[in-house]
Amino acid sequence: MSVANGRAFLATPGPTNIPDRVLQAMMRPAEELSSATIVNLTESVLDDLKQIFRTTGETFVYTANGHGGWEAALSNVLSRGDKVLVLASGRFAVGWGEMAHFMGAEVEVLAGTWRRAVDPAAVEERLRQDTRHEIKAVLMVQIDTASGVVNDVPAVRKALDAVGHPALFMVDGVASVGCMPFEMDAWGIDVAMSASQKGLMSSPGLAFVAANEKAMQAHQTATMKTLYWDWSSRMNTLAYMKHCGTAPEHLLFGQRAALDMILSEGLEAVWKRHELLAGATHAAVSKWIEGQALAFNIPEPSQRAPSVTTILTQGVEAATITDHARDICGVTLGLGIGELTGKAFRIAHMGHVNAPMVLGALGAVEMTLQAKGIPHGSGGVAAAVAFLAEGVR
C-alpha cells in the first residue's frame, strides 16, 4: 500500500524544489534577443549576483550546469601547463581538478577524506614547500555535496596569506551560495562559481562565475581561453555577447524571480533559515543513529553542511530506505555517490524549503525505518520539532 499520492517531495541536493513563482515567471513568450526586456534582464541578474557572491568584482552568467561553471572559471585564468592544487574533501573538488587536467593543467591533489573537512594547516604546509610558486591556483569547494562536509574557506585563505603565496584562490559555491555565508571579497576569494539549481532556487541550466581584479589580470595572459567562456568577449557592449549568442531567456526569467525572492527574504535570513533546518535534520539523525544501523558521514558536528546531510547505512542497503521513501511515501532522497554509492543516502535542506517540507522528509525517513524494521533510535522527528521550536522562539 502506497501513501505517495499527492504532491511529491524532492529532498535531493540538486535539482531542488523550484518555487511556483519561479515556474510562473518562465511561462511567457520568448522575446527578441536584443529587446530592452532581455538586455535589462541580463544586466539585473549580473548586478544582483554581486550581492549574492558579496563582491564588487565582475560577474558572468552561462548557459551551463555547474561543470560548465568549472570550465569557465579555469579557462579564463589558467594557461596550459599551469599547476593547480586541489583540496580534496569528497567528490567535487577532485572533479574540478579532473576537468583542469583534461584542459591541460598539471594537477596535484592534496589528499583528504570523505569524513572531514580540508585541513588548513596541511594546505599551509604544502604551500610553504612551494618556494618557486609553481602552484598557480588552489581549488576547493565550500560544501561537498557528496560527502556533506563544509570547509572553512577563510581559514584556507589565511593559509595562503601566512606564506605569502600568490596562487589564485578559486572556490566552488554550488552547494553553499544562497545557503550559508559566502563573502567573496571579505574572504579574499579570487574566482567563485555557483549554479542555479540548489540554493539559488531555479531550474538547472545556468552557471555563474565571479572574478576579482587579480583574476581579471590573470585572464589577460591565460591561454586556456575559448570564445564561448571568454570573459573579455562577454564584457562586450553588444548585449548578445554577454551570452555569446542567444540568451537563455526563460532560465533568466526564472532566475530573476528566484533572486527577487532571496533578496526580499534577506540573504542573512536565508542563511539563518538553512542553519535552523539543517540543525533540525541533524537532531533527527542524532536520534536515529542510536540504533547503529545509520551514522553521520561527517562525525564532527561543526563540519556538517547546512545544505545537505549525508547518512551512512551499516548492515542495510541504502536503496532499501530510498526506494521505500520514494515509492511508498512520495519523498525522493539523494543517493550516495562516488565512494558512497550504495552505502549512504542524503537529505537535502537547501533552497526553497521550509519547516513542513523538511519535517515531512524526516517523517518519511522515520516511517521507512519503522516499516522496514531497520534499527534506529526513536523520536527523531520529535527531536527535529523541538530543535526548531527552540530555534524560532
VOGU-3710 file (C-alpha; in Angstrom, 3 decimals, decimal comma):
1> msvangrafl> 0,000/0,000/0,000  1,369/3,391/-1,004  0,625/6,777/0,564  2,662/8,573/-2,088  -0,249/10,159/-3,924  -0,296/13,920/-3,517  2,418/16,458/-4,137  5,776/14,689/-4,321  8,594/15,938/-2,092  12,017/16,435/-3,639
11> atpgptnipd> 14,717/16,181/-0,968  17,658/15,781/-3,335  20,691/18,107/-3,277  20,161/19,346/-6,806  17,953/19,827/-8,568  15,967/21,215/-5,692  12,389/22,418/-5,378  11,540/25,193/-7,831  9,139/27,770/-6,324  5,807/28,233/-8,057
21> rvlqammrpa> 6,703/31,906/-8,557  9,816/30,877/-10,477  7,909/28,389/-12,626  5,289/31,018/-13,399  7,958/33,548/-14,350  9,209/31,161/-17,036  5,735/30,658/-18,527  5,829/33,527/-21,019  6,600/34,027/-24,694  10,130/34,427/-25,966
31> eelssativn> 11,294/37,919/-26,878  13,678/39,323/-29,468  17,169/38,776/-28,076  18,207/42,435/-28,160  14,935/43,775/-26,757  15,061/46,105/-23,783  13,406/43,374/-21,720  16,204/40,861/-22,321  19,010/43,428/-22,093  17,699/44,754/-18,780
41> ltesvlddlk> 17,017/41,245/-17,509  20,614/40,219/-18,139  22,042/43,332/-16,517  19,828/42,983/-13,454  20,816/39,346/-12,922  24,521/40,163/-13,297  24,187/43,073/-10,869  22,305/41,093/-8,237  24,745/38,200/-8,442  27,278/40,621/-6,969
51> qifrttgetf> 25,058/40,871/-3,896  24,746/37,093/-3,728  28,513/36,483/-4,033  29,242/39,559/-1,865  31,655/41,055/-4,366  32,368/44,222/-6,289  34,092/42,160/-8,971  32,803/41,102/-12,361  30,033/38,526/-12,701  29,217/36,264/-15,628
61> vytanghggw> 26,258/34,021/-16,448  26,486/30,962/-18,688  24,016/28,574/-20,244  25,585/25,582/-18,490  25,454/23,414/-15,403  27,977/23,614/-12,566  30,548/21,630/-14,530  30,339/24,297/-17,217  30,940/26,868/-14,493  34,086/24,952/-13,528
71> eaalsnvlsr> 35,358/25,106/-17,107  34,512/28,803/-17,409  36,435/29,570/-14,227  39,504/27,532/-15,193  39,764/28,546/-18,832  39,698/32,259/-18,100  42,620/32,398/-15,667  44,927/29,449/-16,425  47,369/28,528/-19,152  48,192/25,039/-20,355
81> gdkvlvlasg> 50,882/23,573/-18,153  49,951/25,622/-15,096  49,984/23,697/-11,848  46,901/23,685/-9,644  46,450/22,345/-6,126  43,128/20,616/-5,466  41,923/20,357/-1,863  40,075/17,040/-1,590  37,152/16,579/0,807  34,820/14,388/-1,202
91> rfavgwgema> 33,891/14,160/-4,875  33,582/17,630/-6,273  36,890/19,443/-5,772  38,536/16,332/-7,213  36,120/16,505/-10,144  37,073/20,126/-10,731  40,702/19,039/-10,754  39,957/16,277/-13,250  38,492/18,902/-15,543  41,596/21,083/-15,130
101> hfmgaevevl> 43,786/18,097/-16,053  41,709/17,392/-19,162  42,141/21,056/-20,168  45,920/20,889/-19,940  46,790/21,841/-16,373  49,169/19,934/-14,129  47,056/18,820/-11,180  48,144/17,903/-7,673  45,541/16,658/-5,200  46,142/17,378/-1,535
111> agtwrravdp> 44,820/14,141/-0,078  41,800/14,373/2,151  38,970/12,195/3,352  35,234/11,975/2,741  34,719/12,085/6,524  36,063/15,532/7,458  36,906/18,997/6,189  40,060/20,209/4,479  42,876/20,771/6,995  44,088/24,397/6,627
121> aaveerlrqd> 47,375/23,518/8,355  48,102/20,889/5,698  47,330/23,439/2,997  49,708/25,936/4,583  52,466/23,334/4,849  52,110/22,322/1,187  52,157/25,940/0,019  55,168/26,671/2,207  57,050/23,937/0,333  56,251/25,630/-2,987
131> trheikavlm> 59,071/28,156/-2,731  59,168/28,668/-6,506  55,428/29,425/-6,599  54,784/26,799/-9,253  51,214/26,379/-7,986  49,119/28,922/-9,883  45,716/28,194/-8,361  44,175/26,489/-5,340  40,794/24,814/-5,980  38,324/23,936/-3,233
141> vqidtasgvv> 34,621/23,535/-2,598  32,895/25,241/0,310  30,427/22,359/0,589  30,968/18,963/-0,978  27,517/17,750/-1,947  28,573/14,100/-1,918  30,244/13,907/1,484  28,112/16,590/3,148  31,127/18,413/4,575  31,516/22,184/4,887
151> ndvpavrkal> 35,042/23,539/4,510  36,448/26,620/6,230  37,086/28,998/3,337  38,520/31,905/5,405  40,952/29,509/7,120  42,306/28,332/3,770  42,683/31,966/2,675  44,701/32,578/5,841  46,908/29,620/4,909  47,761/31,236/1,581
161> davghpalfm> 48,400/34,577/3,269  50,536/33,051/6,024  53,152/32,012/3,480  52,584/34,904/1,095  51,619/32,573/-1,726  50,362/34,332/-4,888  48,204/31,475/-6,213  44,679/32,293/-7,281  42,135/31,159/-4,702  39,198/29,544/-6,524
171> vdgvasvgcm> 36,087/28,366/-4,667  33,132/26,264/-5,789  29,977/27,553/-4,097  27,451/25,397/-5,949  26,025/23,844/-2,766  26,708/26,801/-0,486  25,902/30,085/-2,211  22,427/31,048/-1,088  22,607/28,524/1,774  25,249/29,904/4,142
181> pfemdawgid> 27,604/32,865/4,499  29,711/33,371/1,383  31,854/36,510/1,411  33,902/36,598/-1,765  35,651/39,917/-1,189  35,954/39,753/2,599  37,437/36,243/2,408  39,873/37,024/-0,402  38,381/34,671/-2,982  39,721/35,448/-6,458
191> vamsasqkgl> 37,317/33,324/-8,525  33,979/31,972/-7,302  31,386/29,939/-9,137  27,930/28,545/-8,493  24,859/27,306/-10,332  21,124/27,906/-10,443  19,638/24,636/-9,211  20,483/24,492/-5,495  20,447/27,398/-3,069  19,556/29,783/-5,884
201> msspglafva> 16,190/28,045/-6,290  15,842/27,875/-10,042  15,951/25,417/-12,894  19,184/23,614/-13,745  20,910/25,217/-16,704  22,667/28,376/-15,522  26,201/28,656/-14,150  27,573/31,784/-12,509  31,169/32,945/-12,140  32,547/35,942/-10,266
211> anekamqahq> 36,078/37,316/-10,625  38,034/39,954/-8,741  40,726/42,279/-10,107  43,529/39,748/-9,524  41,605/37,166/-11,543  40,922/39,676/-14,311  44,649/40,394/-14,528  45,420/36,674/-14,796  42,802/36,492/-17,531  44,864/38,786/-19,747
221> tatmktlywd> 47,619/36,198/-20,188  45,624/32,953/-19,862  45,963/30,612/-22,829  43,200/28,144/-21,965  40,640/30,705/-23,131  37,990/29,704/-25,648  35,440/32,040/-27,158  32,302/30,692/-25,519  33,602/31,049/-21,948  35,788/34,124/-22,548
231> wssrmntlay> 35,242/36,957/-20,059  36,564/39,660/-22,382  34,092/38,711/-25,088  31,237/38,642/-22,595  32,083/42,141/-21,368  31,440/43,443/-24,896  28,952/46,313/-25,125  26,870/44,276/-27,579  24,148/42,773/-25,402  24,007/39,353/-27,070
241> mkhcgtapeh> 27,739/38,853/-26,464  27,084/38,650/-22,727  25,696/35,208/-23,607  27,934/34,543/-26,637  24,750/34,424/-28,683  21,086/33,986/-27,845  20,286/34,467/-24,170  18,716/31,575/-22,199  15,666/33,783/-21,813  13,333/31,590/-19,818
251> llfgqraald> 16,037/30,411/-17,455  16,863/34,066/-16,836  13,212/34,930/-16,219  13,100/32,165/-13,645  16,379/33,141/-12,023  15,257/36,753/-11,826  12,181/35,683/-9,849  14,312/33,475/-7,575  16,767/36,298/-6,862  13,833/38,574/-6,055
261> milsegleav> 12,613/36,037/-3,515  16,058/35,648/-1,935  16,716/39,368/-1,687  13,204/40,023/-0,377  13,707/37,486/2,416  17,168/38,930/3,048  20,384/36,997/2,488  21,198/36,770/6,198  17,683/35,490/6,910  18,098/32,883/4,169
271> wkrhellaga> 21,342/31,720/5,778  19,649/31,501/9,180  16,740/29,503/7,759  19,174/26,980/6,318  21,043/26,793/9,613  17,850/26,010/11,508  16,588/23,416/9,038  19,994/21,726/8,982  20,033/21,684/12,773  16,614/20,045/12,803
281> thaavskwie> 17,837/17,384/10,391  20,942/16,741/12,472  18,794/16,455/15,599  16,679/13,770/13,943  19,656/11,831/12,625  21,335/12,008/16,046  18,366/10,040/17,411  18,256/7,541/14,554  21,935/6,612/14,804  21,361/5,240/18,312
291> gqalafnipe> 20,250/2,030/16,576  23,727/1,747/14,971  22,393/0,953/11,501  22,890/4,584/10,460  25,723/7,061/11,046  26,662/10,595/10,111  29,188/10,581/7,299  30,704/13,693/8,909  31,278/12,839/12,595  32,287/16,366/13,652
301> psqrapsvtt> 29,090/18,452/14,062  30,763/21,770/13,167  31,818/20,340/9,798  28,324/19,230/8,703  26,939/21,244/5,819  23,874/23,456/6,292  22,509/22,413/2,899  22,759/18,604/2,792  23,237/15,783/5,292  24,910/12,543/4,191
311> iltqgveaat> 23,915/9,484/6,226  25,835/6,202/6,088  23,961/2,901/6,189  25,531/-0,007/8,083  24,251/-3,519/7,588  21,400/-2,334/5,387  21,236/-1,390/1,721  20,752/2,346/1,240  18,291/1,571/-1,554  16,016/-0,121/0,985
321> itdhardicg> 15,472/3,304/2,530  15,487/5,486/-0,584  13,202/3,193/-2,613  10,631/2,892/0,164  10,657/6,625/0,883  10,094/7,363/-2,810  7,616/4,666/-3,756  5,568/4,448/-0,567  5,908/7,924/0,956  6,428/10,137/-2,113
331> vtlglgigel> 9,723/11,613/-0,865  12,781/11,450/-3,131  16,032/11,410/-1,168  19,520/11,915/-2,536  21,504/8,784/-3,334  25,046/8,157/-2,192  27,539/8,904/-4,977  31,226/8,270/-5,603  32,787/6,323/-2,746  29,404/6,242/-1,032
341> tgkafriahm> 27,407/4,692/-3,869  25,016/2,189/-2,292  26,419/2,983/1,165  24,612/6,203/2,037  21,667/8,428/1,355  21,388/12,197/1,511  18,728/14,532/2,845  18,841/17,960/1,233  17,621/21,008/3,129  18,575/23,712/0,667
351> ghvnapmvlg> 16,924/26,331/-1,458  13,130/26,639/-1,435  12,466/24,704/1,770  10,615/25,389/4,991  9,876/23,555/8,227  6,927/21,450/6,950  8,935/20,314/3,936  11,959/19,239/5,962  9,806/17,687/8,701  7,874/15,838/6,003
361> algavemtlq> 11,082/14,412/4,550  12,318/13,423/8,005  8,939/11,859/8,779  9,151/9,773/5,618  12,601/8,503/6,590  11,482/7,660/10,122  8,370/5,934/8,787  10,586/3,921/6,428  12,946/2,892/9,221  9,974/1,605/11,214
371> akgiphgsgg> 8,248/-0,063/8,281  11,385/-1,885/7,148  12,458/-2,882/10,650  15,762/-1,018/10,463  17,270/-0,497/13,931  17,101/3,148/14,942  16,641/5,335/17,943  13,085/6,606/18,302  11,956/10,205/18,401  13,938/11,651/15,516
381> vaaavaflae> 11,128/13,794/14,154  10,182/14,899/17,662  13,775/15,995/18,218  13,672/17,982/14,977  10,442/19,686/16,021  11,893/20,528/19,422  15,023/21,971/17,818  13,011/24,207/15,510  10,656/25,283/18,285  13,622/26,431/20,359
391> gvr> 15,354/27,964/17,353  12,475/30,235/16,382  11,422/31,077/19,924
//
